Amino acid sequence: MFLNYVALCMILIVLVILFYTFIYIHELPYESAKHRNHPQQDAIYVACWLSLFTLHAIWPLVFLWALSHKEDTATAETKPGTPAHPDLLARLAELESRIKEMEQEAAGKPSKGARGK
């Protein structure tokens, strides 16, 4: 008799775990949309729950919809008209000066191919 109760408890525990796993899988598109700051994340949330009533026929489409948006972090962090890296102009000026120095050195010295054998 005791084993019957143990078996019943195990069946209930497995059913509860399956139910919560099922709900977790259906929430994946919404969580992905929320993580990506998708502009239509509320609609994706509703579509996730509607997929339960359509026998999961639209769930793959909802998942692709949630993954279709990727926030551009470079433009989201900077204001318009400012470079993405503040030291970019300084690095560019340094490289230009080094190129000019190398050109001046090369103009003063003959190239390796022009030297006599």
Secondary structure, 3 states (H helix, E strand, C coil): CHHHHHHHHHHHHHHHHHHHHHHHHHHHHHHHHHHCCCCCHHHHHHHHHHHHHCCCCCHHHHHHHHHCCCCCHHHHHCCCCCCCCCCHHHHHHHHHHHHHHHHHHHHHCCCHHHCCC
